[in-house]
């Protein structure tokens, strides 16, 4: 059996038990049907199936369990970690990509996509093993790239882009680098000691995205959305601290606790008239001024 068939079979097993528990016989029938449709050999015996479950657990950190009373296999939703959820999402995309060529008129992928994910594995290896790294980094506002030597601490995702949090060995300060501007990654054999008094999650706790402002304290922000926009904000919260204060046919109001940064203000402005800042007063004025400045760009045209 080819590697492609083996990987495809693992994907199909996950797909089968992801939403509905299934017996081995039901999984076996499903694999047989897919074998006919895809012209591959996915059929297996119970011993191979048990090895597949171990491979799925080892490779993808997805634990498919067996309910002895019902004699079914299932993925326990309560045990799903955030990484497991993302892996399952990736399987959805992978399965869509497999049929994209045949259904190109019906599946439209974004042309705008971030680069840099090819370095994820190497960076994770360096982070896990506490290895210093070097790379070439290109800032948008500089003509030439610079060589950076850092101690990698963590990776963070924000708006479909990946960022590296690290200790810069030259400036001796924490720096964040976007992976889509990072090239020529080199992993050295020099190790470093991760600071015992530093907590990555706590570092980003009050951040909207990746910006951690110096000498700034988190503030309580109250935003009021119209009910329709509120449904989107409810399904995809703006921040981990989001609390719902009002949710009715007239208004969707939330409270956040975070650093008020440029990125956060741009996020508020992106909702236009569908959001109103209620607190704090300083943020109300800043958003109001930003909207007035935007209006002024069209004021003369509106007069004519």
Secondary structure by P-SEA (a helix, b strand, c coil): ccaaaaaaaaaaaaaaaccccccaaaaaaaaaaaaaaacccccccaaaaaaaaaaaaaaccbbbbbbccccbbbbccccccaaaaaaaaaaaaaaaaaacccccccccccccccccccaaaaaaaaaaacccbbbbbbbccccbbbbbbbbcccccccccbbbbbcccccccbbbbbbcccccccccccbbbbccccccccccccccccccccccbbbbbbbbbbcaaaaaaaaaccccccccccccccccccccccccccaaaaaaaaaacccccccccaaaaaaaaaaaaaaaaaacccccc
